[in-house]
Amino acid sequence: MNMPIPEVQARHSAKDQTRFAALWRPALVQAFVKLDPRQLKRSPVMLVVALTAVLTTVLCFAPGSGVSTGVAVQIALWLWFTVLFANFAEALAEGRGKARADSLKAGSQGLAAQRRKRDGSYETVAASALRKDDVVRVVAGEMIPGDGEVLDGIAAVNEAAITGESAPVIRESGGDRSAVTGNTRLVSDWLLIRITSNPGESTLDRMIALVEGAKRQKTPNEIALDILLIGLTLIFLVVVVTLQPFAHFVGGSLPLIFLAALLVTLIPTTIGGLLSAIGIAGMDRLVRLNVIARSGRAVEAAGDVHTLMLDKTGTITFGNRRCSALHAAPGITARELGEGALLASLADDTAEGKSIVEYLRQLHDFVEPAAGQFEAVAFSAETRLSGIDLQQRRYRKGAVDAVLAFVGMQRLEMPQALAREVERIAQSGGTPLLVCIDKRLLGVIHLKDVVKPGIRERFAELRKLGIRTVMVTGDNPLTAAAIAAEAGVDDVLAEATPEKKLARIRQEQNDGRLVAMCGDGANDAPALAQADVGMAMNDGTQAAREAANMVDLDSDPTKLLDVVQVGKELLVTRGALTTFSIANDVAKYFAILPALFAAIYPQLGVLNLMHLASPQSAILSAIVFNALIIIVLIPLALRGVRVQAASAAHLLRRNLLIYGLGGIVVPFAGIKLIDLLLNALHLV
């Protein structure tokens, strides 16, 4: 009834569509569409450039004395190219993000839904007609028509179209796994779902809105930078307007078309043309991480975060305790203990039991009995034991007290060396499991929360960037301290409750720090709402998703570290290109003004460091450079400046050296080369 575009096909289509070869043609068309003043007004600097281009186009019919029509036409054309190049950069950034979102949205076209009526019967309606709080029934093989919460039923859902993960996930009513996402498919059973979003407000709609320049809301930093750029534009406008009176004062005159072109070269057109593309590209990097932000404000906040509050389970550790070591009792060989532990774990379907089997299979080459050769004793909460009965022998493993009771031994009767090992494991935050055959103790298994590989190094990089990490766990302080020391976090919040999490976030914020955290349960909702950056898991509760300002479609808590990296890259890229743009203006000021006023004020000749051929050549060279530099910087704006693990002072020095000094040197070299080329081609 409502079959979608196959997920694999959609993903390959999105990947193909994000290549430059597939993007440049539609981006070129959009560059002309964006000449609409209603779109240009979002970038005041580029609106000024466009108005100046209109003025110079008109002046081509009467360029004034000392200006040839050919030069006037070239100035007008390059000013239009400047606007088009800036529009092209924005359209290219939009295209990269929209390609994936549009391919996903295409899968929802023509979907129908079974909506429940007041009398309990169902009617078939278009998915686009569904509204918040409508109730729909979805059965195996059908697409879920919109974001919602499961009211009844349990089913496996294929979320590959959204997350890229092919393995189905379980969704059921109640608990922390009740939220479903539109455009995903049921592969078993049925679900009764309450729709939680109106058309235009779904996960996919938010994904598209993040990367569409016309719909995207500007972030506070973008607004502040816009105000700075408008201020600089007004200052240079005043400067240019006052140049003509100075020229008249000494009996000279400057052509109006030169003054108009001079204004464009002096105002910060580089960052003005790339500002929107930088913001959209930053959101696109977030979309490619499968993270949906409610606004750009949250992404910027991630770049300024001082404290990361991370759940231990699933973020710092794997989430299930795993076998890390075995310690034999006196008189027992390592192979005897390993064989006994393996056999005692064969019937244990828990994650811990499976980890023991995996661990031992890597250590020893044991001959395992076939399934029908033994009688399984499954683990239960009552016995706290598991094992098998094989050839008149009983292999068991389990909690210390449970195994001692099984063998008929008091804790004080346990071999002293084994007792010390059990105590050491417990004090280190691990879980000791005894292993026995019949009435004989073989040794102890050490289960512990295994810290994810590389997590300590990532925390060290964050520390260099000035970000503190706080591990949040419900474990007791002793266990929490042991894991924290191994993971390399800066602080620990042990025996954490929702109230403790909220209080800690408020404490950090009162001290002037921005806080980021992730969560998935309803009890995490208050803390997610309070945090400056709250990232909810897509497979969590609806309450958590509504409280957070970001949702991770992959439900991977470690993604919060990547989000912080994207936020920092966004801020650093914007700062670096702003520095480059303003430095550019300084260089162009010294390049053009001496050439323009050389005849009127001969004393300014000492500032003509470039020795440009003529005032016409100076203006045209600067205009050409002004347009081409936008094209050159588009890849950097889309890719972003890579943030190294270093202090803020080091990053500032590095960017000032590269983009500040570079912004001064590059225009001198670039304008001079263009001047030589223009004169060689006799274009001036």
matplotlib code that plots the C-alpha trace (Angstrom):
import matplotlib.pyplot as plt

x = [0.0, 2.7, 6.0, 9.0, 12.1, 14.4, 16.7, 20.0, 19.0, 18.1, 21.5, 23.5, 21.4, 22.1, 25.9, 25.9, 24.0, 26.5, 29.4, 30.4, 29.7, 26.1, 25.8, 27.4, 24.7, 21.7, 23.8, 24.6, 20.9, 20.2, 22.9, 20.8, 17.5, 19.1, 19.5, 16.0, 16.3, 14.1, 16.8, 19.8, 18.5, 19.5, 23.1, 23.3, 26.9, 26.0, 22.9, 25.1, 27.3, 24.3, 23.0, 26.5, 26.4, 23.1, 24.6, 27.7, 25.6, 23.7, 27.0, 28.3, 26.2, 27.9, 31.1, 32.5, 35.7, 38.9, 37.0, 36.5, 33.3, 35.2, 36.6, 33.2, 31.6, 34.3, 33.8, 30.0, 30.4, 32.9, 30.6, 27.8, 30.2, 31.0, 27.3, 26.8, 29.9, 28.6, 25.2, 26.9, 28.7, 25.5, 23.6, 26.5, 26.4, 22.6, 22.8, 25.1, 22.8, 19.5, 20.6, 20.5, 17.4, 15.5, 16.3, 14.9, 11.8, 11.2, 10.6, 7.6, 5.9, 2.5, 2.5, -0.9, -1.9, -4.6, -6.0, -8.2, -11.6, -13.7, -15.8, -12.6, -12.7, -9.9, -9.8, -7.1, -5.7, -2.5, 0.4, 0.6, -3.0, -1.9, -1.9, -0.4, -2.3, -3.8, -3.6, -2.5, -2.1, 0.9, 1.5, 4.5, 5.8, 4.3, 6.1, 5.5, 3.9, 5.3, 7.2, 5.3, 5.1, 4.0, 0.7, 0.3, 2.1, 5.7, 7.5, 10.9, 11.5, 14.0, 15.5, 18.1, 16.7, 17.4, 20.4, 22.1, 22.0, 20.5, 19.7, 16.1, 15.4, 12.6, 10.0, 7.3, 4.8, 6.0, 9.6, 12.4, 12.0, 8.6, 9.6, 9.4, 10.6, 8.7, 9.8, 11.0, 9.5, 7.9, 9.4, 7.3, 4.0, 2.1, 2.1, -0.5, 1.2, 0.2, 1.6, 3.7, 4.4, 2.4, 3.4, 6.6, 7.8, 9.0, 12.6, 13.1, 11.5, 13.9, 16.8, 16.0, 15.3, 18.8, 20.5, 18.1, 19.4, 16.0, 14.4, 17.3, 17.2, 20.4, 22.3, 23.2, 26.8, 25.8, 23.5, 26.3, 28.7, 26.1, 25.9, 29.7, 29.8, 27.0, 29.0, 32.1, 30.1, 28.7, 32.2, 33.6, 30.6, 31.3, 35.0, 34.2, 31.6, 34.2, 36.9, 35.2, 35.2, 38.9, 39.5, 37.4, 39.3, 42.5, 40.8, 40.6, 37.7, 37.1, 34.8, 31.6, 32.0, 35.5, 34.1, 31.3, 33.8, 36.1, 33.3, 32.9, 36.6, 36.8, 33.8, 34.2, 32.7, 34.7, 33.1, 29.8, 29.6, 30.7, 29.0, 25.8, 27.7, 29.8, 26.7, 24.9, 28.0, 28.3, 24.7, 25.3, 28.2, 25.8, 23.2, 25.9, 26.5, 22.8, 22.2, 19.3, 19.5, 16.4, 18.4, 21.8, 22.1, 22.6, 25.4, 27.2, 26.7, 28.4, 31.4, 31.6, 30.9, 33.1, 31.7, 30.6, 28.4, 28.6, 26.7, 29.2, 27.1, 27.2, 29.3, 32.5, 32.0, 30.4, 27.3, 27.5, 30.1, 32.6, 35.1, 38.5, 40.5, 40.4, 42.2, 42.6, 42.3, 45.3, 46.1, 44.0, 45.7, 44.6, 43.4, 41.2, 39.6, 39.1, 37.4, 35.2, 34.2, 33.5, 31.3, 29.5, 28.8, 27.5, 23.9, 24.1, 22.4, 23.2, 25.7, 28.1, 27.9, 28.5, 31.5, 33.0, 32.6, 34.1, 37.0, 37.9, 37.5, 40.3, 42.6, 42.2, 41.2, 38.6, 36.4, 32.9, 30.0, 27.1, 23.9, 22.2, 25.0, 24.3, 21.5, 21.5, 20.9, 19.9, 20.8, 18.0, 17.7, 16.7, 19.6, 22.1, 23.8, 24.2, 25.9, 25.4, 25.2, 27.6, 28.6, 27.5, 29.4, 27.9, 29.6, 28.4, 29.4, 27.7, 27.7, 30.2, 27.6, 25.5, 28.4, 29.6, 26.1, 26.1, 29.4, 28.4, 31.2, 31.3, 33.0, 35.6, 36.4, 37.3, 41.1, 42.8, 44.4, 41.1, 39.3, 41.9, 41.4, 37.6, 38.0, 40.4, 38.0, 35.1, 37.2, 38.3, 34.7, 34.4, 32.1, 33.6, 32.0, 33.1, 33.4, 33.1, 32.8, 30.5, 31.8, 35.3, 36.1, 38.1, 38.6, 37.1, 36.1, 36.6, 33.8, 34.1, 32.8, 35.2, 36.2, 35.8, 39.1, 40.5, 38.1, 40.9, 42.8, 39.6, 39.1, 42.8, 42.1, 39.1, 41.1, 43.6, 40.7, 39.7, 36.7, 36.1, 34.5, 32.2, 31.2, 27.6, 26.8, 24.6, 27.5, 28.8, 31.7, 34.3, 33.3, 32.8, 36.3, 38.0, 36.3, 36.9, 40.6, 40.8, 38.8, 40.7, 37.7, 38.1, 35.3, 32.7, 29.0, 28.4, 25.1, 23.5, 19.7, 17.7, 17.8, 21.6, 22.1, 19.9, 21.6, 25.1, 24.2, 22.8, 26.0, 28.2, 26.0, 26.1, 29.9, 29.7, 30.2, 28.2, 27.1, 26.4, 24.9, 23.0, 20.2, 17.4, 15.0, 12.0, 14.0, 16.7, 14.2, 14.7, 18.5, 18.3, 16.1, 18.4, 21.7, 22.9, 23.4, 21.1, 21.3, 18.6, 18.8, 16.4, 15.4, 14.6, 11.4, 9.4, 9.8, 13.6, 13.4, 11.1, 13.3, 16.6, 17.7, 19.4, 18.4, 20.9, 19.3, 21.9, 21.3, 25.1, 25.9, 29.6, 28.3, 28.2, 32.0, 31.6, 28.9, 31.3, 34.0, 31.5, 30.5, 34.1, 34.9, 31.9, 33.1, 36.7, 35.9, 33.8, 36.5, 39.3, 37.5, 36.4, 40.0, 41.1, 38.4, 39.2, 42.9, 42.1, 40.4, 43.6, 45.7, 43.3, 43.1, 46.9, 46.7, 43.9, 43.9, 47.5, 46.9, 43.6, 45.1, 48.5, 47.6, 45.8, 48.1, 51.5, 52.8, 50.7, 53.0, 55.3, 52.4, 52.0, 53.9, 52.5, 53.3, 50.0, 49.9, 47.0, 44.0, 41.8, 44.0, 44.1, 40.3, 39.7, 42.4, 41.0, 37.4, 38.6, 40.5, 37.6, 35.4, 37.9, 38.9, 35.3, 35.5, 39.0, 37.7, 34.5, 36.1, 37.5, 34.1, 32.3, 35.0, 35.6, 38.9, 40.2, 40.4, 43.5, 43.8, 45.4, 44.6, 42.5, 45.5, 47.5, 44.6, 44.2, 47.9, 47.8, 44.8, 46.1, 49.3, 47.7, 44.5, 45.5, 49.0, 47.8, 44.9, 47.4, 50.0, 47.6, 45.9, 49.2, 50.4, 47.0, 46.2, 49.6, 49.4, 46.0, 47.2, 50.0, 47.6, 45.1, 47.7, 49.3, 45.9, 45.3, 42.0, 42.7]
y = [0.0, 2.4, 1.0, 3.3, 3.7, 0.9, 2.1, 1.0, 2.7, 5.9, 6.0, 5.4, 8.1, 10.6, 9.8, 10.3, 13.5, 15.1, 14.9, 18.2, 16.9, 16.4, 19.6, 22.4, 22.6, 23.1, 25.3, 27.5, 27.8, 28.7, 31.4, 33.3, 32.5, 34.0, 37.4, 38.0, 41.0, 39.2, 36.6, 39.0, 41.0, 38.1, 39.2, 43.0, 43.1, 41.2, 43.3, 46.4, 44.6, 43.8, 47.4, 48.6, 46.2, 47.7, 51.2, 50.3, 48.6, 51.9, 53.9, 51.7, 53.9, 57.0, 55.9, 59.4, 61.1, 59.0, 55.7, 53.6, 51.8, 48.5, 49.0, 50.1, 46.9, 44.7, 46.4, 45.8, 42.2, 41.3, 42.9, 40.7, 37.7, 38.6, 38.3, 35.2, 33.5, 34.2, 32.8, 29.8, 29.1, 29.2, 27.1, 24.5, 24.3, 23.9, 21.2, 19.0, 18.8, 18.8, 15.9, 13.4, 14.9, 15.1, 11.5, 10.4, 12.6, 11.1, 7.8, 9.3, 10.6, 9.0, 7.2, 6.3, 5.7, 3.9, 6.6, 5.7, 7.4, 8.3, 5.1, 2.9, 2.0, 3.0, 5.1, 5.4, 8.9, 10.4, 10.6, 14.4, 14.8, 13.5, 15.9, 15.9, 13.5, 11.4, 7.7, 5.3, 1.6, 0.2, -3.5, -5.4, -4.3, -0.8, 2.5, 4.5, 7.7, 10.2, 10.8, 9.3, 7.4, 3.8, 3.4, -0.4, -3.3, -4.4, -4.8, -4.7, -1.6, -1.1, 2.4, 2.0, 4.9, 7.3, 5.8, 3.6, 0.7, -2.4, -4.3, -3.8, -2.4, -3.2, -0.5, -1.0, 0.9, 2.3, 2.5, 4.2, 2.6, 3.9, 6.7, 6.0, 8.1, 8.7, 7.0, 3.9, 0.4, -2.2, -5.6, -7.6, -7.5, -4.2, -0.9, 1.6, 5.0, 8.5, 11.1, 13.7, 16.2, 18.3, 18.4, 20.4, 19.6, 16.1, 14.9, 15.0, 18.4, 19.8, 18.1, 20.0, 23.3, 23.2, 23.3, 25.6, 29.2, 30.8, 28.9, 28.6, 31.0, 32.9, 32.1, 34.7, 34.8, 35.2, 38.1, 39.7, 39.3, 40.7, 43.8, 44.2, 43.8, 46.4, 48.8, 48.3, 48.8, 52.1, 53.3, 52.5, 54.1, 57.3, 57.1, 56.6, 59.4, 61.9, 61.1, 63.1, 66.3, 65.9, 65.4, 68.6, 70.5, 70.3, 70.7, 67.0, 64.5, 60.8, 58.9, 57.7, 54.2, 54.0, 55.1, 52.5, 49.8, 51.1, 50.7, 47.0, 46.3, 47.9, 46.4, 42.9, 41.1, 37.9, 36.9, 38.6, 36.2, 33.1, 33.7, 31.9, 29.0, 28.5, 28.2, 25.9, 23.7, 23.4, 22.2, 19.9, 18.3, 17.8, 16.2, 13.8, 12.7, 11.8, 14.5, 16.8, 20.2, 22.3, 25.4, 26.7, 28.2, 24.7, 24.0, 27.2, 26.5, 23.1, 25.0, 27.1, 24.2, 24.1, 21.0, 17.7, 15.5, 11.9, 8.9, 6.1, 3.3, 3.2, 6.4, 5.7, 2.0, -0.6, -0.8, -4.5, -5.9, -8.0, -10.7, -9.2, -11.8, -15.2, -16.1, -19.7, -21.1, -22.7, -26.1, -25.3, -24.7, -21.9, -24.4, -26.2, -22.9, -21.8, -25.0, -25.0, -21.3, -21.9, -24.9, -23.1, -20.2, -22.1, -21.9, -18.3, -16.0, -12.8, -10.3, -11.1, -14.9, -14.4, -12.2, -15.0, -17.5, -15.0, -14.3, -17.9, -19.0, -16.5, -17.8, -21.6, -24.1, -26.1, -28.9, -27.8, -30.3, -30.3, -28.7, -32.1, -33.6, -31.6, -30.3, -26.5, -24.6, -21.0, -18.0, -16.7, -13.9, -16.3, -18.7, -16.2, -19.3, -20.7, -23.7, -27.2, -30.8, -32.9, -36.5, -36.7, -33.5, -30.2, -27.0, -23.8, -20.1, -17.2, -14.7, -15.5, -16.2, -18.3, -20.5, -21.0, -22.1, -24.5, -26.1, -26.0, -23.7, -20.7, -17.5, -17.9, -21.4, -20.1, -20.4, -17.3, -16.5, -16.8, -14.7, -11.9, -11.9, -11.7, -8.8, -7.0, -7.3, -6.0, -3.0, -2.1, -1.7, -5.1, -8.1, -11.4, -14.6, -17.9, -21.1, -24.6, -28.2, -30.2, -29.2, -28.0, -24.3, -23.6, -19.9, -16.5, -14.6, -10.8, -8.9, -5.2, -2.2, -2.2, 1.4, 1.9, 2.0, 5.4, 7.2, 8.3, 9.9, 11.7, 13.1, 14.3, 16.2, 17.8, 18.8, 20.6, 22.5, 23.6, 21.2, 19.3, 15.9, 14.7, 11.0, 10.5, 7.1, 5.4, 3.3, 3.7, 6.2, 3.4, 1.8, 5.2, 6.3, 3.2, 3.6, 7.3, 6.8, 4.3, 6.5, 9.7, 11.9, 15.1, 14.6, 12.1, 12.4, 9.1, 7.6, 10.1, 10.8, 13.1, 15.7, 15.4, 15.8, 18.9, 20.4, 19.8, 21.4, 24.5, 24.7, 24.6, 27.3, 29.5, 29.4, 30.7, 27.5, 26.1, 22.5, 19.7, 16.3, 13.4, 11.2, 9.0, 8.4, 10.4, 11.0, 12.8, 15.3, 18.0, 17.9, 17.9, 20.9, 22.7, 22.0, 24.5, 21.5, 18.6, 15.6, 13.0, 9.5, 8.8, 5.5, 7.1, 8.5, 11.2, 13.3, 13.3, 14.1, 17.1, 18.4, 18.2, 20.7, 17.9, 14.3, 11.7, 9.4, 6.7, 6.7, 6.7, 8.7, 9.1, 11.3, 14.2, 14.4, 14.8, 17.4, 19.5, 19.1, 20.3, 23.3, 24.3, 23.9, 26.1, 28.9, 28.7, 28.7, 31.7, 33.5, 32.5, 33.8, 37.0, 37.6, 36.9, 39.2, 42.2, 41.7, 41.7, 45.1, 46.6, 45.3, 46.5, 49.9, 50.4, 48.9, 51.0, 54.5, 55.4, 54.4, 56.4, 59.6, 59.5, 62.2, 64.4, 63.9, 63.0, 62.6, 59.4, 57.8, 56.5, 54.2, 52.7, 49.6, 47.5, 49.9, 49.2, 50.3, 52.8, 53.8, 51.8, 48.8, 49.2, 49.3, 46.4, 44.2, 44.7, 43.9, 40.7, 39.6, 40.4, 38.0, 35.2, 35.0, 33.9, 31.0, 30.0, 30.0, 28.0, 24.6, 25.9, 27.3, 24.0, 21.7, 23.9, 24.7, 21.7, 22.3, 20.9, 19.8, 23.0, 25.9, 28.8, 31.1, 28.7, 28.5, 32.3, 32.8, 30.1, 31.6, 35.1, 34.0, 32.0, 34.0, 37.4, 37.6, 35.6, 38.0, 40.8, 39.1, 37.3, 40.4, 42.2, 39.2, 38.5, 42.0, 42.5, 39.3, 40.2, 43.7, 42.3, 39.9, 42.6, 44.8, 41.9, 41.1, 44.8, 44.7, 48.1]
z = [0.0, 0.9, -0.3, -0.2, -2.4, -1.3, 1.5, -0.2, -3.4, -1.5, 0.2, -3.0, -4.7, -1.9, -2.1, -5.9, -5.6, -3.2, -5.7, -7.2, -10.7, -9.8, -7.8, -9.9, -12.6, -10.2, -8.1, -11.1, -11.9, -8.2, -8.3, -10.8, -8.9, -5.8, -7.5, -6.3, -3.9, -1.4, -1.1, -1.4, 1.6, 3.9, 3.1, 3.4, 2.1, -1.1, -1.5, -1.6, -4.2, -6.3, -6.2, -7.1, -10.0, -11.2, -10.9, -12.9, -15.5, -16.0, -16.0, -18.9, -21.2, -19.8, -18.1, -17.7, -18.8, -18.6, -18.6, -21.7, -22.4, -22.5, -19.0, -17.7, -19.1, -17.6, -14.1, -14.3, -15.4, -12.7, -10.1, -11.3, -11.2, -7.6, -6.6, -8.7, -7.2, -3.6, -4.6, -6.2, -2.9, -1.0, -3.5, -3.5, 0.3, 0.2, -2.5, -0.5, 2.5, 0.5, -1.6, 1.2, 2.8, -0.5, -1.3, 2.0, 1.6, -1.9, -0.1, 1.6, -1.5, -2.0, 1.3, 2.8, 6.4, 8.3, 10.6, 13.4, 13.5, 16.6, 16.3, 16.4, 12.7, 10.3, 7.2, 4.5, 4.2, 2.6, 5.0, 4.3, 5.8, 9.2, 12.1, 15.6, 17.9, 15.1, 15.7, 12.9, 12.6, 10.8, 9.9, 8.7, 5.3, 5.6, 6.1, 9.3, 7.9, 10.4, 13.6, 16.6, 19.8, 20.1, 22.0, 21.6, 20.1, 19.6, 16.3, 14.5, 12.6, 9.7, 10.2, 7.4, 5.4, 8.3, 10.2, 7.5, 10.0, 8.3, 11.5, 12.6, 16.0, 18.4, 19.1, 21.8, 23.9, 27.2, 28.4, 26.6, 23.2, 22.2, 19.7, 16.0, 13.0, 9.8, 6.6, 8.4, 7.7, 9.9, 9.2, 11.7, 13.6, 14.0, 15.9, 17.0, 16.8, 17.9, 15.5, 17.3, 14.6, 12.1, 8.4, 8.0, 11.6, 11.2, 11.5, 7.7, 7.5, 10.1, 8.3, 5.1, 6.9, 8.4, 5.0, 3.1, 3.0, 2.5, 5.5, 7.8, 10.8, 11.4, 14.5, 17.1, 16.0, 12.4, 13.3, 15.3, 12.4, 10.0, 12.2, 12.1, 8.3, 7.9, 10.2, 8.1, 4.9, 6.2, 7.2, 3.8, 2.1, 4.0, 3.1, -0.6, -0.7, 0.8, -1.8, -4.5, -2.5, -1.7, -5.5, -6.3, -3.7, -5.7, -9.1, -9.9, -10.4, -9.9, -12.2, -10.5, -11.8, -10.2, -6.8, -7.1, -7.8, -5.1, -2.5, -3.5, -3.2, 0.3, 2.0, 3.4, 0.4, 0.9, 4.2, 3.2, 0.2, 2.1, 5.5, 4.5, 2.8, 6.0, 8.2, 5.8, 5.3, 9.1, 9.4, 6.5, 8.4, 11.3, 9.0, 7.6, 11.2, 11.3, 14.0, 13.7, 15.4, 16.2, 15.4, 14.5, 18.0, 19.4, 17.0, 17.9, 21.6, 21.0, 19.7, 22.8, 25.3, 28.4, 30.1, 28.6, 30.8, 29.5, 30.7, 31.5, 30.0, 26.2, 26.0, 27.9, 28.3, 26.1, 28.3, 29.2, 31.6, 29.7, 30.7, 31.1, 33.0, 34.8, 38.0, 38.9, 42.5, 44.1, 42.4, 39.3, 35.9, 33.6, 31.0, 33.6, 34.7, 31.1, 30.1, 33.1, 32.6, 28.9, 29.6, 32.4, 30.1, 27.0, 28.1, 29.3, 26.8, 28.7, 27.2, 30.1, 29.4, 25.7, 26.4, 28.5, 25.7, 23.2, 25.5, 26.1, 22.5, 21.6, 24.4, 24.0, 21.4, 23.4, 22.1, 22.7, 23.2, 20.7, 21.9, 22.4, 24.5, 27.6, 29.8, 30.0, 33.2, 32.2, 34.4, 36.5, 39.0, 41.7, 41.5, 40.1, 38.5, 35.0, 33.6, 32.1, 33.2, 31.1, 31.5, 35.2, 36.0, 36.9, 35.6, 37.2, 37.4, 39.1, 41.9, 44.7, 47.4, 45.0, 43.9, 47.5, 48.5, 45.5, 46.6, 50.3, 51.4, 53.7, 52.5, 55.3, 54.0, 50.5, 49.7, 50.9, 47.6, 45.8, 48.5, 48.0, 44.3, 44.7, 47.1, 44.7, 41.8, 43.8, 45.1, 41.6, 40.5, 38.7, 39.2, 40.4, 39.2, 40.8, 38.6, 39.9, 38.8, 41.1, 44.6, 43.6, 43.0, 39.9, 40.1, 39.5, 36.4, 36.3, 34.7, 34.3, 32.4, 29.4, 28.4, 24.7, 22.8, 22.0, 24.4, 26.7, 23.8, 22.7, 26.2, 26.2, 22.9, 24.4, 27.5, 25.2, 23.7, 27.2, 27.6, 30.8, 30.8, 33.6, 33.8, 35.0, 36.4, 38.9, 40.2, 43.7, 44.2, 44.4, 41.1, 39.4, 40.5, 39.1, 35.7, 35.6, 36.2, 33.4, 31.0, 31.9, 32.6, 34.6, 37.1, 38.2, 39.2, 41.0, 42.2, 39.8, 39.9, 37.7, 40.4, 40.8, 37.1, 36.9, 40.0, 38.5, 35.2, 37.0, 39.1, 36.0, 34.3, 37.4, 37.2, 33.6, 31.7, 28.8, 29.3, 26.9, 27.7, 26.1, 27.3, 26.2, 29.1, 30.3, 33.5, 31.4, 30.0, 32.7, 32.4, 28.5, 28.6, 31.0, 29.2, 26.6, 24.2, 24.9, 22.5, 22.7, 21.3, 18.5, 20.0, 23.4, 24.8, 23.1, 26.3, 25.9, 22.2, 22.8, 25.7, 23.7, 21.1, 19.1, 18.1, 17.1, 14.6, 15.2, 18.9, 19.6, 22.7, 21.7, 18.8, 21.3, 20.9, 17.1, 17.5, 19.7, 17.0, 14.3, 16.4, 16.9, 13.2, 12.3, 14.7, 13.7, 10.0, 10.3, 12.4, 10.0, 6.9, 8.6, 9.5, 5.9, 4.5, 6.7, 6.1, 2.4, 2.7, 4.2, 1.4, -1.3, 0.3, -0.2, -3.7, -5.2, -3.5, -4.4, -8.1, -8.2, -6.6, -8.1, -10.6, -8.1, -5.1, -6.4, -2.9, -2.6, -5.2, -2.4, -1.3, -4.7, -3.7, -6.5, -9.2, -11.1, -14.7, -14.4, -12.3, -14.7, -14.4, -10.6, -10.2, -12.6, -11.1, -7.7, -8.9, -10.6, -7.6, -5.3, -7.4, -7.9, -4.3, -3.4, -5.8, -4.5, -0.9, -1.6, -0.9, 2.5, 3.4, 2.6, 4.2, 7.2, 9.0, 10.8, 14.6, 16.2, 19.8, 21.2, 23.5, 22.4, 22.4, 20.1, 17.7, 17.7, 16.9, 14.2, 12.5, 12.7, 11.1, 8.3, 7.6, 8.9, 7.3, 4.3, 3.9, 3.5, 1.3, -1.1, -2.5, -3.1, -5.2, -6.8, -7.8, -9.3, -11.4, -12.6, -13.5, -15.6, -17.3, -18.1, -19.7, -21.6, -23.1, -23.7, -21.8, -20.3]

ax = plt.figure().add_subplot(projection="3d")
ax.plot(x, y, z, "-o")
ax.set_aspect("equal")
plt.show()
